[in-house]
Amino acid sequence: MSAPSKPSEAMIFYDIAMRPPIASTCCSPNPWKSRLALNFKNIAYSTTWVPLPNVAEVRCALGVDACRKFSDGTNFYTLPILIDPNTDSKIGDSFDIAVYLEAKYPNSGSGNLFPPQNLDFVFNPDSALLVPLSEQRESEHDEYARFNTYVDAAFTAHTSLMAYILPFDPATAEASKAEFIRRAGVKSWDDFEVKGEKREEIKESFRLMLGDLGKLFLRDTSGPFLLGEQASYADLIVGGWLRMMRVTLPENEWEEARGWHGGIFGRLYDGLKKYAEVK
Ligand SMILES: N[C@@H](CCC(=O)N[C@@H](CS)C(=O)NCC(=O)O)C(=O)O
C-alpha cells in the first residue's frame, strides 16, 4: 500500500509551556523545529503544553525514553514528543519527528523536508558543551543530521545572551529557575545575567558565527531559504533557533541580529512565518 497523503486523525504535539499568552512566548528551539515541520507538512495536530518542571513526569508517563543525558550520566527528559494515533507512534526527538513525517506523509504539505543539498557548516566550540543537544547519528539524512548537530552547538554556545529573560510561566517560574541554577552550578538567577563588555564580546562571537552560517544562504538568493524559494528542514532547524532569539533577546538586540549580514536571518525568520502558526 502506498503512503497516505494525509493522516486522518489529529496528532498530539508536546511543547514546553511558557508565560501566557503562550503563542507569543513559546521559545524552545527543538519543539519549534517540530512545529515548523508539522505546519510545513500541513499535518492536523493539537499542542499539549507541559510546564517545564513536569517534562520528565509527562515523558515517563508516555513511555518515551530520554534522548539526552546530563553530564553526570543521568537521563535528561525533554520535549518535543509527537504522538501519531494513525500509526500508534510516539517519537521523542525533533530530528526523528521530521524524518518520521517525511517517511510517513511524503505527499502532504509543502513538499520534501529533506531535498538533497550540501550543508557544509561546521562549528567547533572552544570547550565541549556540557550537555549535547543532539548527537550526530547515522541517519538516512546524514547531511541534515550533521547540520542539526552543528547548528545546535553553534547557537547553544551563545545562549548565555538569552537565558536571563526566558519568559517562564509565573505558575512554575521559581521551580524552573531553581532547576536551571542547579544545572549550571551557580548561586542565583542573577548569575545568568550577562551585561557590559562580556555581553558585547559574546554578541560579536554570535555575529561571526551567524556570518559563517549565513554563507550557505548566499548560494541561492532567489528566496529567503537555503534553496531559494523552497524551504527544507535545514531552514526549519535554523528557524527554531531564530524563534528562541526573537523571544529571549532584548528587542533592540533582536532587531540588530535580524539585520546582520545583509538581513539574511531576518528574511529567513519572515519567510518561515507561514509555517509558524501555534496550534
Ligand atoms: N535532541 C532532542 C533535544 C530536545 C531538547 O533539548 N529539548 C529541550 C527544549 S529545546 C527541553 O525539553 N528541555 C527541558 C529542560 O530543560 O528541562 C530533540 O531534538 O528533540
The ligand as an SDF file (V2000), in Angstrom:
LIG
                    3D

 20 19  0  0  0  0  0  0  0  0999 V2000
   17.6620   16.0460   20.8100 N   0  0  0  0  0  0  0  0  0  0  0  0
   16.4170   16.4970   21.3970 C   0  0  0  0  0  0  0  0  0  0  0  0
   16.6810   17.6290   22.3460 C   0  0  0  0  0  0  0  0  0  0  0  0
   15.3830   18.1810   22.9410 C   0  0  0  0  0  0  0  0  0  0  0  0
   15.6300   19.2760   23.9600 C   0  0  0  0  0  0  0  0  0  0  0  0
   16.7630   19.5190   24.3690 O   0  0  0  0  0  0  0  0  0  0  0  0
   14.5440   19.9380   24.3820 N   0  0  0  0  0  0  0  0  0  0  0  0
   14.6400   20.9800   25.3820 C   0  0  0  0  0  0  0  0  0  0  0  0
   13.8960   22.2120   24.8680 C   0  0  0  0  0  0  0  0  0  0  0  0
   14.6550   22.8490   23.3920 S   0  0  0  0  0  0  0  0  0  0  0  0
   13.9330   20.5280   26.6480 C   0  0  0  0  0  0  0  0  0  0  0  0
   12.9560   19.8140   26.5930 O   0  0  0  0  0  0  0  0  0  0  0  0
   14.4010   20.9550   27.8340 N   0  0  0  0  0  0  0  0  0  0  0  0
   13.7710   20.5920   29.0690 C   0  0  0  0  0  0  0  0  0  0  0  0
   14.5280   21.1350   30.2370 C   0  0  0  0  0  0  0  0  0  0  0  0
   15.4450   21.9440   30.0330 O   0  0  0  0  0  0  0  0  0  0  0  0
   14.1930   20.7350   31.3390 O   0  0  0  0  0  0  0  0  0  0  0  0
   15.4740   16.9500   20.2730 C   0  0  0  0  0  0  0  0  0  0  0  0
   15.9700   17.4240   19.2470 O   0  0  0  0  0  0  0  0  0  0  0  0
   14.2550   16.8020   20.4100 O   0  0  0  0  0  0  0  0  0  0  0  0
  1  2  1  0
  2  3  1  0
  2 18  1  0
  3  4  1  0
  4  5  1  0
  5  6  2  0
  5  7  1  0
  7  8  1  0
  8  9  1  0
  8 11  1  0
  9 10  1  0
 11 12  2  0
 11 13  1  0
 13 14  1  0
 14 15  1  0
 15 16  2  0
 15 17  1  0
 18 19  2  0
 18 20  1  0
M  END
$$$$
